[in-house]
Each structure stands twice: as structure tokens, then as C-alpha cells.
């Protein structure tokens, strides 16, 4: 596509038969960037390249592509929408090898009333097959690729900006057995609202990007809204014509992560600032690790988790990993949390350290505070085992409406840290937990 152009009511049939991953096999591409060049080659081009702008894609059917249904890069003001508001049948992207809709360094994108389904097999990354329903990110500069070329990694990455101002509203994402339904890596001002996610391993994920083969992560997301989404609601399978697949296990519901650092200069911790998770319905999360559950947060500042309903979750309804600051948990309904052989179940589980009201992680004797850090008494629990569980992590200080909650009065988690050296955790999760095992979690900023 070029600027100021649209596509409407066209069927794109990629006719794939081999069910392989091929990134260049795409139905629609809107980008000002030469796709034959490597990311390293593009570092000098990005700042001066003219961005595409003002594109519309409406009521198209896309099927049978090994890479992307729709690929956006270096674009502004894109609308992707279907006219069937109720059942999302007029715009359907299906049988895709990697990603239904992807945006890299994309700004002001609005996606509505689209069905994205049947994503397979994905790109092999380590032991994982990674595929996405709808995802927004930016190109990642691999330090190994520019080693010896006289380029600064942090400066090079800075010219490849994250996606900004994204609305994903009223869509259906289904049948992604290996990876993520709706996702942003490092996105800013991103809203995921009124979406339905079915038969998906990781329904909604927010995080930064890993670098140096997963040894560090950087560029945290910022200003994220996740509201009124439904994950694995039984009646939605019938409403949207999706067959329940018992072989696809949903291992977490909504997982939101900051990063180890704000950027590759490693100067500051990468808190995800300003997060709202509100009015979502989350069902049937079969977590096998104590860092997962219906809703999980990690390295956030000023997060509000409010009025969500979580049912039939393993281990945790809501889980705190490490370094969540000034968090508010208000008016959530958590029903039916089940244990596994290793970890006790909890309505709300605090499984990491440094969850408190401070502005940063602090290893000095500076007193911890409770400012704006609250687990409100309006949360309700039914069949959850322990309503509130705090593990062995240190520097946690939360409050309720009537008392201060600290580790001294709560159970301790007998975590076997060797699990995290072999388990199928996302790399950044594993690294954070191993640091915590060693008593250092994150270097102070």
C-alpha cells in the first residue's frame, strides 16, 4: 500500500499447503521501509524515511498465508475494521503462519470488529513456537549483529521507535495454541478493549523486548489500558463459531510486565508506568507455575486492577511478581482457584519482592512506605484456598483498608528455585526469578 489508499471487500487467498512459517508471505503490507534489508542495514534509514500515512483496510477476508495477514511498519493513521459489529464475520483473517495483524513502529492505529483465528505454526525461538493474533512492537537491534561494525547498540535501537497510540477494540482472537493472542512489546498509549480471546495459550500479554539472547530486557511499555475483555467465556465459543479445543491450554490470562532497564544503556529500571486492568472476565486459566494466574503484574508503577471477574484459575487469581509500586487492587471477584502439587492456591498471591509504595527498588535502610499501595476490602473470594498469600520475597509492604500487610504475619512460599532453570518460562521471567533467588533481584537504579 501507499499513503492515502484503502482496500475494501477483497479476498486474499495465500493457498498455503505446507503449514510452515515464512515471514515474507503476506497478504497486505503497508510500509515505507525496504523489506529486503536487514534491521542493521536500516538503522541509518529509519530516521529519514518518510512514513506512510492514512491507510484503511475494511471488510477483507485473508486466509492461507505463512507469514502475516496484515503487516504495518513505519506508518501513521491506519484503520482496520469490519462492518459486522456483532459477530465479526465481515473481516476475517485465518490460517496464518505467524501473525494476523502486526505493527512495527506504527502510530495511531485503530483495529475494530476483526476475527483473527487459526495461527500456526509460528516462528521457532529457542524451544517455543511464537505466533500472534494482533501485536504491536518495534524492530529489535541484536547486539551480536552490529558487533564490530562501529555502531552503538543503544543509539541504533533508539531510531527504531516503539508503536504508539494503538486501539484494539471489539475483536475476536482464537485458536493460537502456542503463543499470544493480543500483545504489545514496548508499546505506549495502548488500549485493548472489548476483545474476546478463545483457545489461546497466552491471551493478553504486555512487555518489553529481550536483548542479548534474553540476558536483558529493555524499553518498557507505558500507559496501558486493558478493559472489558473476555477470556475463555464458555458462551463466546458458540456466539462466535469457535469450537472449544481441550488440547489448547490457557496458561495465563492477562500478564503485564515492565523490563529490567528503560533502555540498553542500563541506567534505570524499566517500570511500566500507568496501567489499568478493569472490568475483564477471565476463565479457565491452567497455570502450572506460581508466577502465573488470571492476572499477573511485574515491574509496574501506578497500576490499578479493578472490578475484574476471575474464575477457575490455577494457583493464583491475581499474582504479584516483583517490583510493583503504588498498586491498587479494588473490587475484583475471584472464584474457584485450584492448587497444584507444588504451590498453594491464593485469591491474590504475592510471589516476588519489592511490592510496595516506593518509587524505586531500595536496598538501603530507607523506610518502606504504603502510599497508594492498597489491596482493598471490596475484593471478594469464593473457593480460593488462601485469600491473600505472601511468599518469601523481601521488601514487600502492602496495605488493606484496616491494616498493614507484611510478610511477618503470612505464610512463606517453599519455592524450589531449581524449577526456574529448566521450566518453559519466558526468558525475562526466568531471569527475574533467578536474580531474586540469589538475593539481588534487580540492581538498584
N, C-alpha and C positions, 0 to 999 in steps of 0.2 A: 504494500500500500504506500501511497504518497500522502502528503499533508492534504487536509480538506477533502478527503474522499470517504466513501461509505460502501459497505457491502450488505446486501439485504436479500433474503429469501433465495439462497443458493445452497445446493447440496454439494459438499466436498467429500468425495469417497477416495480414500487413500489405498483401498484394496489391499491392505496388508494381509499376508497369509503366513508369514514366518513368526509372528509374535515376538519380534526382537526389539531392542532399543536402538534407535538411530536418531540422534539429536537433530539432524538436518532434514528429516522427513516431517514437514509441517504443512498444515492446511492454509493458514493465514499468517502472514508476517508483516508487522509494521515496525520498521526500524530505519534509522539513518546511519546505522553502523554497518560496515562491511563485515559480513558474517564469515568470510573466508579467512579473516585474520585472527590470530590468537589474542588473548587478553593482554599479554605482554606487548604485543605489537600495537595495541590500541591505546596504550597509556598516554601517548602524546597526541592522539587524535581526539579523544573524548572531550577535552575542554573546549576545543574549537569547532567541533562538529555541530551542524545545525540540527536541532531536534525536530522530529516530525510532530505535527500538531493537528488537532481537530479531526479525529477519525471516529466513525461509527460502524458497528457491526451488529446487525439485527436479524433475528429470526433465521439463522442459518443452521443447517444440520451438518455436522462434521463427524466422520467416522473412519476408522481404519488407518490411522497414522502412527508410525513407530516413534515419533518424537513428541511434537506439540500439536495441540489443536489450534491454539492461537498464541503467537509469540510476539510480545511487545518489548522494545528496547529503545531507550533514549527518546521517549515520546511524552507529549503533554496533551491532556484533554482528550481522553478516549472514552467512549461509551459502548458497552457491550450489553445488549439486552434482548429479552424475549418479550413478546406481546401477551403471552399466556401467563397472567399473574397468578392464577390459581394452581394449575398443575404443571407448569414449566415444560410444556410439550412442544412449543414452537421454536425453541432454541435448545438443541441437544448436541453435546459433544460426547462421543462414546468410542470405546475400543481404541484407546490411546496408549502408546508405549511408555510415555514419561509424564507429561503434564498437560492437563486440559487447557488451562489458561495461565500463562506465565508472564510476569512483568519484571524487567530489569531496568533499574534507573528510570522508572516510569512515574509520572506525576499526574495527579488529577484524573484518576481512572475510576469509573463507575460501572460495576457489574451487577446486573439485576435479572432475575427470573430465568436463569440458565440451569439446565441439568447437565452435570458432568459425571460420567459413570464409566465403569469398566476400564480400570487403569492397570496395565500390566505389560512387561514385567518390571519396568523401571531401570534405572542405572545402577550397576553394581558398584558400591562404595564400601570397601572392606568386606564385611560379611553381610551387609544389608543391601536390599534392593529398594532404591529410593524412587518414589513416584509421588506425584502431587495432583490434587484436583484443581485448586486455584492457589497460586503462590506468587508473592512479590518479594524481590530481593535486589541484589546488585552483583555485578561481576566480582569475583574474588581474585585478587592478585596472589599467586602462590609464591612465597619467598624463594623456593627452590628454582622456580622458573627464571627469576631475574638475577640469581646469584652470579656474580662475576661480570655482570653487564653494566656496572656503574650506576644502577638505579636504586633509589631509596624506596624500600617497601612501603613505608607509611605514606610517603608523599605520592607514590604511584597509586596506592589504593584510594587516597583522598579524591582523586579526579574521577573515580567511578562511584558516583553517589548512590545512596540507598533510595528506594522508591519512597514517594512522599504523597500524602493526601489520597488515600485509597478507600473506596467504599465497596464492600462486597455484601450485597443486600438481597435477601429473598431467593437464594439459590438452593439447589439440591446437589449434594456430592455423595456418590455411592460407589461401593464395590472397589475399594482400594485396599487389598489385603496386606500389603507390605509396609505402607508408609503413611503419608499425611494427607488429610482432606483439604483443609484451608490453612494457609501458612503465610507468615512473613518472616524473613530474615532481615533484621535491622531496619524494617520499615518504620516510618514516622507518620504520625497522624493517620492511623489506620483504623477502620471500623469494620467489624464483622457482625452483621445484624440480621436477625430473622432467617438464618440459614438452617437447612436440615442436612445432617450427616448420618449416613447409614452404612453398615458393613465396611467400616474403615478402622485400620489399626490405631492410628493416632488422629482423631478427628480435627482438633484445632490446636495448632502449635505456633508459638511466637518465640523468637530467639534471635541471637546474633549469628555470626559466621565463625567457623573454625578455621584456624591457620596452622601452618607448620605441621601438617599431618595430624591435626587435632590436639596438638600440645598446648595451644592457647586459643582463646576466642576473643573477639573484639567487635566494636560497633553495635552497641545495644539499641534495641528499638526504643521508641519514645511516643507517648500519647496514644495509647491503645485502648479501644473500646470493643468489648465482646458482649453483646446483649441479645436476648430473646432468641438464641439459637436452640435447636433441639438435636440431641444426640441419641440415636437408637431408641426413639419413641416407637413403641410397637405399632400403633395405628398409622404411623407415617409410611411404613412399608406398603400397606395396602393403598393408601392415598396416592402414592407416587409410583406405583407399579414396580417396586423393588422386591425381589424375593429374598427373604431372610436367609443368610448363609451362616450356618453354625460353624463352619470351618474358618471364618474370619473372626478373630478375637480382637475386641477393642481393649487396649491395654492402658489407656489413659483417656480422659475426656478433654479437658482444656488444660494445656500446660504452657505456662508463660515464664520465660527465662530472660534475665539480663545476660551480661557477659563478664568475663574475667577483667577486661580492660575496656576503656572507652575507645581506644584505637591501638594501632600497632606500636606506638611509642611507649606503651605500658606505663603511662603516668598516673592513671586514676582507675578506680574500679568502675565497671560498666553497669551501673544501676539502670534498670528500665524505669524511667520516671513517668508517673501519671498513668495508672491502669485502672480501668473499670470493667469488672466482670459481673453482670447484673441480669437477673430475670432469665437465666438459661435453664433448660431442662436436660439432665444428663442421666442416662440409664445404662445399666449392664456393662460397667467397666470392670474387666477382669485383670486387675493389676496383680503382678507376681512379685513386685519389689516395693519396699516401704517408701520409696521416693515417688510413687505414682498413686493416683486415685482419681476421683471425679474431677477435682480442680487442683492444680498444683502451681505454686509460685516459687520463684527462685531469683535472688538478687534484684529485688524491686524496691522502689521508693514511692510512697503515696499510692498504694493500691487499695481499692475498695472492692470487696466481694460481697454482693448484696442480693438478697431475695432470689437466690438460685435454688432449684429443687434437684437433689441428687438421690438417686435410688439404685439399689442393687449394685453397690460398688465393693470391690475387694480392698481390704486393708485400710484405706482412708476414704472418707468423703471429701474433705478438703485437706491438703497437705502443704505445710511449710517446709521447703528445703532451707537453704542457708541464706542469710543476709537480706531479709525482708524488713524494710524500715517503714514505720508510720503506716501500718496496715490496719484496715478496718474490716471486720467480718460481722455483717449485720443481717439479721432476718432470713437466714438460709434454712431450708428444710432438708434434713439428711435422714434418709430412711434405709435400713437394711444394709449394713456394712458387714462383710464377712472376713474372717481371718484366713491366714494360710498357716502352714506348718512352722514358719519361721517368725512371722511378725504378728503381734496383736492388732486387732482392729480398733479403729477410733473414728468417731464422727469428724473430729479435727485432730490431725496428727502433726506435731512439731518434730520433724525428723532431722533437722540440721541445727546450726548455731547462728548467733548474731541476729536473731529475730527480735528487734526492739525498736525504740523510738529515736535512736541516734541518726545523725546524718551520714555516718560512715562506720565501717568496722574500726574498733578501737581496742588495742591490746595493752593499753596503759591502765592505771587505776582510776581513770576518769569515771565518775559515777554514770551508770546507765540510766536512761530516762524512760518514761512511759508516754511521752507526748504523742497524741494522735495514734496510739497503737492499742487497738481495742478488739476483743472478742466479746461481742455484745450478748446480753442475756436473751435477746429476741431470737437467737438461733434455736431451732427445735430439733430433737433427735428421737428416733424410734428404731430399736433393734440395731444399735451401733456398737455394742460392747462398751468401750470406754468413750464417754462423750468427748473428753479432751485428754490427749496423751502427749507428754513431752519426753523426748528421748534424751540421750546423754550429752548432746551438743551443748557447749557453754555459751555464755553471754546472751542467753535468751531472757527477755523481760517483756511480758505482755500484761495486759490488764483486762479485767472484766468490769462490769458496772459496779460491782461491790467489793472487789478485792484485786490485789496484785498477784499475777500468776508467775511463779518462778520454779525452777527445777527442783528445789528442795522438797516440795510437798507432793511431787508427782513421781510416777513410775519411771524407771530407767530402761532404755532400749538395749538389749543384749545383742547388738548388731555384730554379725560375723563379717568383718571388713574384707576378708578374702573373697567374698562373693563378687565384689565390685571389680576384681581383677580379671574375671572370666565371663561375667554376665553380659547380655546383649543390651547394655545401657548405651544411650547416645554418648559420644565421646566426651562432650563437655560435662555431662552429668557424672561420668565416672571420674573425671579429673577432680571435680569439686569434692566428691566424696572421699577420694583418696587423700586429698590435702587435709580434709577435716580429720581423717583417721590419724594423720601424723601430727595433729595438734596445731596446724598452722593455717588451715582453710584457705585464706587469701592473704597476700601481702598487704599490709596497710597502705593506703594511698599516700 
